[in-house]
């Protein structure tokens, strides 16, 4: 993992609390935690920290699909280099899922194919399986 430990811990704690708030249907706390996570990502960016982990995590917790896709695109731009292939695969797969939800089937399939290419060299079998299942499902609809 190339995420500085303090950043990882802070984002993980916020994401865990956000998940718990959503599971408890505590909308007020959920929004407060989401805004805290967003503010933290923005503060890190202002401090010169450029890392896809921040924006991918924020996108994962963003309810509005179009807003989430913009955040995923920001994360994808920051996921350059061979050491960040896992980020690219994960982000592109998330983009595929969001575009499918929006109804952009062609873009969904395009991102799933790109995610599949990135994932081929990864040990993350769960991600690879999810991408393959998505592609098979979408191939039936094209």
DRENSE-826378 format. One record per residue: residue number from 1; x, y, z of N, C-alpha, C in turn. Coordinates in nm, 4 decimals, always signed. Layout:
N
ZARO  resi      n.px      n.py      n.pz     ca.px     ca.py     ca.pz      c.px      c.py      c.pz
ZARO   NUM         X         Y         Z         X         Y         Z         X         Y         Z
...
! end
This chain:
142
ZARO  resi      n.px      n.py      n.pz     ca.px     ca.py     ca.pz      c.px      c.py      c.pz
ZARO     1   +0.0849   -0.1175   +0.0000   +0.0000   +0.0000   +0.0000   +0.0892   +0.1234   +0.0000
ZARO     2   +0.0621   +0.2155   -0.0909   +0.1435   +0.3365   -0.0972   +0.0733   +0.4581   -0.0362
ZARO     3   -0.0334   +0.4347   +0.0377   -0.1040   +0.5429   +0.1057   -0.0335   +0.5668   +0.2392
ZARO     4   +0.0024   +0.6918   +0.2685   +0.0603   +0.7182   +0.3999   -0.0329   +0.6677   +0.5103
ZARO     5   +0.0238   +0.6053   +0.6100   -0.0543   +0.5382   +0.7141   -0.1534   +0.6310   +0.7827
ZARO     6   -0.1121   +0.7544   +0.8119   -0.2029   +0.8457   +0.8811   -0.3240   +0.8802   +0.7948
ZARO     7   -0.3018   +0.8954   +0.6647   -0.4124   +0.9249   +0.5733   -0.5045   +0.8038   +0.5623
ZARO     8   -0.4451   +0.6866   +0.5458   -0.5247   +0.5648   +0.5366   -0.6119   +0.5483   +0.6617
ZARO     9   -0.5513   +0.5632   +0.7778   -0.6248   +0.5446   +0.9036   -0.7404   +0.6430   +0.9157
ZARO    10   -0.7152   +0.7688   +0.8816   -0.8207   +0.8702   +0.8929   -0.9357   +0.8404   +0.7974
ZARO    11   -0.9050   +0.8081   +0.6732   -1.0091   +0.7786   +0.5747   -1.0836   +0.6506   +0.6133
ZARO    12   -1.0102   +0.5510   +0.6574   -1.0728   +0.4256   +0.7001   -1.1696   +0.4500   +0.8160
ZARO    13   -1.1273   +0.5286   +0.9152   -1.2135   +0.5584   +1.0300   -1.3400   +0.6331   +0.9869
ZARO    14   -1.3240   +0.7311   +0.8986   -1.4404   +0.8061   +0.8509   -1.5335   +0.7159   +0.7698
ZARO    15   -1.4767   +0.6334   +0.6841   -1.5577   +0.5432   +0.6020   -1.6313   +0.4412   +0.6881
ZARO    16   -1.5658   +0.3905   +0.7898   -1.6298   +0.2949   +0.8804   -1.7455   +0.3607   +0.9542
ZARO    17   -1.7223   +0.4791   +1.0049   -1.8280   +0.5520   +1.0761   -1.9435   +0.5861   +0.9816
ZARO    18   -1.9105   +0.6215   +0.8590   -2.0126   +0.6544   +0.7592   -2.0965   +0.5312   +0.7269
ZARO    19   -2.0327   +0.4176   +0.7118   -2.1051   +0.2927   +0.6874   -2.1985   +0.2613   +0.8033
ZARO    20   -2.1495   +0.2777   +0.9244   -2.2323   +0.2502   +1.0427   -2.3517   +0.3453   +1.0505
ZARO    21   -2.3294   +0.4710   +1.0168   -2.4391   +0.5684   +1.0189   -2.5445   +0.5322   +0.9147
ZARO    22   -2.5003   +0.4905   +0.7988   -2.5961   +0.4520   +0.6942   -2.6722   +0.3263   +0.7325
ZARO    23   -2.6030   +0.2308   +0.7907   -2.6698   +0.1071   +0.8337   -2.7735   +0.1349   +0.9424
ZARO    24   -2.7472   +0.2357   +1.0246   -2.8404   +0.2738   +1.1305   -2.9472   +0.3721   +1.0809
ZARO    25   -2.9425   +0.4039   +0.9526   -3.0348   +0.5003   +0.8913   -3.0278   +0.6364   +0.9599
ZARO    26   -2.9083   +0.6723   +1.0067   -2.8857   +0.8018   +1.0709   -2.8381   +0.9000   +0.9633
ZARO    27   -2.9346   +0.9548   +0.8930   -2.9057   +1.0411   +0.7784   -2.8253   +1.1645   +0.8175
ZARO    28   -2.8619   +1.2258   +0.9276   -2.7919   +1.3469   +0.9715   -2.6441   +1.3175   +0.9973
ZARO    29   -2.6170   +1.2104   +1.0704   -2.4775   +1.1731   +1.0985   -2.4069   +1.1310   +0.9691
ZARO    30   -2.4770   +1.0600   +0.8840   -2.4197   +1.0182   +0.7564   -2.3742   +1.1370   +0.6725
ZARO    31   -2.4592   +1.2379   +0.6619   -2.4214   +1.3576   +0.5852   -2.3044   +1.4316   +0.6499
ZARO    32   -2.3059   +1.4392   +0.7815   -2.1965   +1.5064   +0.8519   -2.0640   +1.4343   +0.8270
ZARO    33   -2.0673   +1.3025   +0.8337   -1.9455   +1.2243   +0.8100   -1.9018   +1.2320   +0.6644
ZARO    34   -1.9969   +1.2293   +0.5726   -1.9627   +1.2431   +0.4304   -1.8941   +1.3776   +0.4071
ZARO    35   -1.9513   +1.4833   +0.4621   -1.8914   +1.6161   +0.4456   -1.7548   +1.6248   +0.5124
ZARO    36   -1.7371   +1.5548   +0.6227   -1.6060   +1.5514   +0.6881   -1.5047   +1.4787   +0.5996
ZARO    37   -1.5464   +1.3676   +0.5400   -1.4582   +1.2947   +0.4483   -1.4242   +1.3805   +0.3272
ZARO    38   -1.5222   +1.4463   +0.2715   -1.4990   +1.5349   +0.1564   -1.4020   +1.6469   +0.1943
ZARO    39   -1.4234   +1.7083   +0.3089   -1.3339   +1.8145   +0.3550   -1.1925   +1.7648   +0.3765
ZARO    40   -1.1805   +1.6427   +0.4274   -1.0479   +1.5848   +0.4488   -0.9769   +1.5624   +0.3151
ZARO    41   -1.0493   +1.5103   +0.2176   -0.9900   +1.4896   +0.0846   -0.9449   +1.6220   +0.0247
ZARO    42   -1.0280   +1.7221   +0.0366   -0.9937   +1.8541   -0.0174   -0.8743   +1.9147   +0.0562
ZARO    43   -0.8681   +1.8966   +0.1864   -0.7550   +1.9486   +0.2650   -0.6254   +1.8788   +0.2259
ZARO    44   -0.6314   +1.7483   +0.2027   -0.5121   +1.6751   +0.1614   -0.4661   +1.7236   +0.0241
ZARO    45   -0.5616   +1.7450   -0.0645   -0.5275   +1.7968   -0.1976   -0.4619   +1.9346   -0.1865
ZARO    46   -0.5168   +2.0193   -0.1008   -0.4592   +2.1535   -0.0806   -0.3189   +2.1454   -0.0230
ZARO    47   -0.2925   +2.0403   +0.0546   -0.1599   +2.0210   +0.1143   -0.0629   +1.9520   +0.0178
ZARO    48   -0.1093   +1.9250   -0.1048   -0.0217   +1.8646   -0.2053   -0.0242   +1.7136   -0.2097
ZARO    49   -0.1138   +1.6516   -0.1351   -0.1251   +1.5054   -0.1378   -0.2113   +1.4666   -0.2573
ZARO    50   -0.1516   +1.3927   -0.3492   -0.2219   +1.3472   -0.4687   -0.2256   +1.1955   -0.4626
ZARO    51   -0.3436   +1.1419   -0.4315   -0.3551   +0.9969   -0.4216   -0.4965   +0.9524   -0.4585
ZARO    52   -0.5083   +0.8504   -0.5452   -0.6418   +0.8055   -0.5871   -0.7260   +0.7477   -0.4750
ZARO    53   -0.6620   +0.6968   -0.3717   -0.7350   +0.6383   -0.2587   -0.8349   +0.7364   -0.1991
ZARO    54   -0.7953   +0.8617   -0.1859   -0.8824   +0.9632   -0.1275   -1.0101   +0.9791   -0.2087
ZARO    55   -0.9946   +1.0023   -0.3381   -1.1087   +1.0352   -0.4222   -1.1923   +0.9124   -0.4568
ZARO    56   -1.1291   +0.7966   -0.4666   -1.2060   +0.6742   -0.4898   -1.2951   +0.6455   -0.3692
ZARO    57   -1.2404   +0.6613   -0.2504   -1.3197   +0.6363   -0.1300   -1.4352   +0.7348   -0.1212
ZARO    58   -1.4084   +0.8626   -0.1466   -1.5163   +0.9611   -0.1431   -1.6230   +0.9261   -0.2463
ZARO    59   -1.5813   +0.8878   -0.3651   -1.6775   +0.8499   -0.4697   -1.7603   +0.7294   -0.4265
ZARO    60   -1.6968   +0.6343   -0.3607   -1.7686   +0.5149   -0.3139   -1.8845   +0.5521   -0.2213
ZARO    61   -1.8710   +0.6608   -0.1488   -1.9734   +0.7029   -0.0531   -2.0611   +0.8156   -0.1071
ZARO    62   -2.0491   +0.8451   -0.2338   -2.1287   +0.9498   -0.2955   -2.2541   +0.8879   -0.3558
ZARO    63   -2.3690   +0.9365   -0.3141   -2.4953   +0.8789   -0.3596   -2.5290   +0.9164   -0.5034
ZARO    64   -2.5014   +1.0373   -0.5420   -2.5363   +1.0856   -0.6753   -2.4370   +1.0295   -0.7770
ZARO    65   -2.4886   +0.9492   -0.8706   -2.4020   +0.8803   -0.9663   -2.3168   +0.9744   -1.0514
ZARO    66   -2.3741   +1.0850   -1.0969   -2.2959   +1.1753   -1.1818   -2.1839   +1.2439   -1.1035
ZARO    67   -2.2109   +1.2761   -0.9784   -2.1068   +1.3343   -0.8930   -1.9997   +1.2291   -0.8657
ZARO    68   -2.0428   +1.1074   -0.8380   -1.9477   +0.9990   -0.8116   -1.8590   +0.9733   -0.9328
ZARO    69   -1.9165   +0.9751   -1.0530   -1.8337   +0.9483   -1.1712   -1.7269   +1.0554   -1.1882
ZARO    70   -1.7592   +1.1793   -1.1574   -1.6578   +1.2857   -1.1661   -1.5462   +1.2618   -1.0640
ZARO    71   -1.5824   +1.2172   -0.9451   -1.4809   +1.1874   -0.8429   -1.3957   +1.0668   -0.8833
ZARO    72   -1.4594   +0.9652   -0.9398   -1.3830   +0.8496   -0.9879   -1.2865   +0.8907   -1.0999
ZARO    73   -1.3292   +0.9803   -1.1862   -1.2403   +1.0262   -1.2939   -1.1197   +1.1003   -1.2352
ZARO    74   -1.1421   +1.1767   -1.1319   -1.0320   +1.2458   -1.0644   -0.9357   +1.1430   -1.0058
ZARO    75   -0.9905   +1.0406   -0.9414   -0.9072   +0.9335   -0.8849   -0.8308   +0.8610   -0.9948
ZARO    76   -0.8968   +0.8360   -1.1058   -0.8322   +0.7650   -1.2163   -0.7141   +0.8450   -1.2715
ZARO    77   -0.7292   +0.9754   -1.2816   -0.6177   +1.0602   -1.3284   -0.4991   +1.0535   -1.2326
ZARO    78   -0.5252   +1.0265   -1.1053   -0.4189   +1.0202   -1.0054   -0.3613   +0.8792   -0.9907
ZARO    79   -0.4161   +0.7850   -1.0634   -0.3743   +0.6445   -1.0509   -0.2793   +0.6052   -1.1634
ZARO    80   -0.1794   +0.6859   -1.1858   -0.0843   +0.6605   -1.2939   +0.0339   +0.5780   -1.2439
ZARO    81   +0.0920   +0.5032   -1.3347   +0.2106   +0.4247   -1.3027   +0.1764   +0.2793   -1.2782
ZARO    82   +0.2726   +0.1930   -1.3019   +0.2481   +0.0494   -1.2888   +0.2120   +0.0056   -1.1470
ZARO    83   +0.2570   +0.0789   -1.0479   +0.2298   +0.0421   -0.9090   +0.0855   +0.0714   -0.8672
ZARO    84   +0.0104   +0.1383   -0.9522   -0.1276   +0.1736   -0.9177   -0.2305   +0.1034   -1.0071
ZARO    85   -0.1920   -0.0083   -1.0656   -0.2844   -0.0839   -1.1507   -0.4085   -0.1290   -1.0737
ZARO    86   -0.3901   -0.1664   -0.9486   -0.5053   -0.2106   -0.8687   -0.6058   -0.0972   -0.8511
ZARO    87   -0.5563   +0.0241   -0.8321   -0.6468   +0.1385   -0.8222   -0.7211   +0.1582   -0.9535
ZARO    88   -0.6479   +0.1523   -1.0645   -0.7121   +0.1726   -1.1944   -0.8205   +0.0679   -1.2186
ZARO    89   -0.7914   -0.0576   -1.1877   -0.8897   -0.1635   -1.2080   -1.0142   -0.1380   -1.1233
ZARO    90   -0.9937   -0.1074   -0.9977   -1.1046   -0.0838   -0.9062   -1.1867   +0.0389   -0.9470
ZARO    91   -1.1186   +0.1452   -0.9815   -1.1869   +0.2695   -1.0201   -1.2644   +0.2491   -1.1495
ZARO    92   -1.2027   +0.1844   -1.2477   -1.2718   +0.1632   -1.3751   -1.3929   +0.0718   -1.3572
ZARO    93   -1.3810   -0.0261   -1.2690   -1.4959   -0.1116   -1.2432   -1.6075   -0.0327   -1.1756
ZARO    94   -1.5721   +0.0530   -1.0817   -1.6732   +0.1375   -1.0164   -1.7399   +0.2291   -1.1192
ZARO    95   -1.6607   +0.2829   -1.2113   -1.7175   +0.3652   -1.3184   -1.8142   +0.2835   -1.4037
ZARO    96   -1.7786   +0.1600   -1.4328   -1.8673   +0.0727   -1.5109   -2.0006   +0.0545   -1.4388
ZARO    97   -1.9931   +0.0276   -1.3087   -2.1162   +0.0075   -1.2317   -2.2015   +0.1338   -1.2266
ZARO    98   -2.1382   +0.2477   -1.2073   -2.2143   +0.3733   -1.2006   -2.2755   +0.4069   -1.3363
ZARO    99   -2.1994   +0.3860   -1.4429   -2.2540   +0.4155   -1.5759   -2.3691   +0.3216   -1.6098
ZARO   100   -2.3619   +0.1994   -1.5639   -2.4740   +0.1062   -1.5846   -2.5980   +0.1588   -1.5134
ZARO   101   -2.5816   +0.2060   -1.3908   -2.6937   +0.2602   -1.3139   -2.7549   +0.3815   -1.3831
ZARO   102   -2.6706   +0.4658   -1.4385   -2.7171   +0.5864   -1.5079   -2.7878   +0.5502   -1.6389
ZARO   103   -2.7534   +0.4345   -1.6935   -2.8125   +0.3934   -1.8218   -2.7183   +0.4104   -1.9394
ZARO   104   -2.5910   +0.4367   -1.9114   -2.4896   +0.4504   -2.0168   -2.4236   +0.3141   -2.0405
ZARO   105   -2.4957   +0.2249   -2.1046   -2.4482   +0.0873   -2.1220   -2.3172   +0.0784   -2.1973
ZARO   106   -2.3022   +0.1598   -2.3011   -2.1786   +0.1544   -2.3798   -2.0576   +0.1942   -2.2956
ZARO   107   -2.0711   +0.3023   -2.2196   -1.9612   +0.3451   -2.1320   -1.9367   +0.2433   -2.0213
ZARO   108   -2.0430   +0.1864   -1.9694   -2.0287   +0.0849   -1.8647   -1.9448   -0.0314   -1.9164
ZARO   109   -1.9755   -0.0780   -2.0340   -1.9030   -0.1907   -2.0919   -1.7577   -0.1528   -2.1211
ZARO   110   -1.7377   -0.0308   -2.1715   -1.6020   +0.0180   -2.2013   -1.5164   +0.0202   -2.0746
ZARO   111   -1.5710   +0.0731   -1.9667   -1.4940   +0.0789   -1.8424   -1.4720   -0.0601   -1.7828
ZARO   112   -1.5691   -0.1466   -1.7986   -1.5514   -0.2837   -1.7487   -1.4415   -0.3552   -1.8264
ZARO   113   -1.4355   -0.3351   -1.9562   -1.3268   -0.3945   -2.0358   -1.1911   -0.3400   -1.9917
ZARO   114   -1.1838   -0.2099   -1.9696   -1.0587   -0.1488   -1.9241   -1.0202   -0.2019   -1.7861
ZARO   115   -1.1183   -0.2170   -1.6985   -1.0921   -0.2717   -1.5649   -1.0410   -0.4144   -1.5758
ZARO   116   -1.0994   -0.4898   -1.6663   -1.0579   -0.6285   -1.6863   -0.9122   -0.6360   -1.7321
ZARO   117   -0.8738   -0.5493   -1.8232   -0.7340   -0.5468   -1.8706   -0.6387   -0.5153   -1.7565
ZARO   118   -0.6739   -0.4167   -1.6746   -0.5891   -0.3793   -1.5608   -0.5815   -0.4927   -1.4588
ZARO   119   -0.6925   -0.5621   -1.4394   -0.7007   -0.6636   -1.3352   -0.6291   -0.7935   -1.3714
ZARO   120   -0.6005   -0.8143   -1.4981   -0.5374   -0.9403   -1.5404   -0.4080   -0.9697   -1.4665
ZARO   121   -0.3328   -0.8690   -1.4340   -0.2057   -0.8889   -1.3655   -0.2145   -0.8814   -1.2140
ZARO   122   -0.3349   -0.8754   -1.1596   -0.3518   -0.8591   -1.0156   -0.3839   -0.9913   -0.9470
ZARO   123   -0.3528   -0.9981   -0.8201   -0.3848   -1.1157   -0.7388   -0.5237   -1.1076   -0.6759
ZARO   124   -0.5947   -0.9991   -0.6987   -0.7262   -0.9779   -0.6381   -0.8314   -1.0585   -0.7148
ZARO   125   -0.8486   -1.1830   -0.6746   -0.9398   -1.2731   -0.7442   -1.0854   -1.2300   -0.7315
ZARO   126   -1.1205   -1.1709   -0.6185   -1.2585   -1.1246   -0.6001   -1.2920   -1.0132   -0.6994
ZARO   127   -1.2018   -0.9185   -0.7153   -1.2231   -0.8105   -0.8114   -1.2302   -0.8668   -0.9521
ZARO   128   -1.1393   -0.9549   -0.9863   -1.1381   -1.0142   -1.1203   -1.2682   -1.0899   -1.1489
ZARO   129   -1.3171   -1.1638   -1.0497   -1.4423   -1.2369   -1.0652   -1.5587   -1.1405   -1.0845
ZARO   130   -1.5637   -1.0347   -1.0049   -1.6723   -0.9365   -1.0156   -1.6739   -0.8704   -1.1529
ZARO   131   -1.5572   -0.8364   -1.2019   -1.5480   -0.7746   -1.3346   -1.5951   -0.8729   -1.4410
ZARO   132   -1.5493   -0.9969   -1.4323   -1.5897   -1.0985   -1.5307   -1.7408   -1.1195   -1.5300
ZARO   133   -1.7994   -1.1270   -1.4114   -1.9441   -1.1439   -1.4017   -2.0176   -1.0247   -1.4613
ZARO   134   -1.9665   -0.9054   -1.4373   -2.0257   -0.7847   -1.4933   -2.0212   -0.7894   -1.6451
ZARO   135   -1.9047   -0.8241   -1.6990   -1.8893   -0.8309   -1.8440   -1.9833   -0.9352   -1.9050
ZARO   136   -1.9941   -1.0503   -1.8410   -2.0856   -1.1531   -1.8916   -2.2292   -1.1056   -1.8879
ZARO   137   -2.2657   -1.0391   -1.7812   -2.4014   -0.9864   -1.7684   -2.4304   -0.8816   -1.8750
ZARO   138   -2.3355   -0.7929   -1.8960   -2.3542   -0.6855   -1.9935   -2.3481   -0.7364   -2.1372
ZARO   139   -2.2701   -0.8419   -2.1616   -2.2607   -0.8977   -2.2966   -2.3960   -0.9519   -2.3410
ZARO   140   -2.4760   -0.9980   -2.2469   -2.6094   -1.0497   -2.2778   -2.7028   -0.9376   -2.3249
ZARO   141   -2.6703   -0.8139   -2.2833   -2.7577   -0.7001   -2.3138   -2.7121   -0.6211   -2.4350
ZARO   142   -2.5988   -0.6569   -2.4917   -2.5486   -0.5801   -2.6066   -2.5748   -0.6506   -2.7359
! end
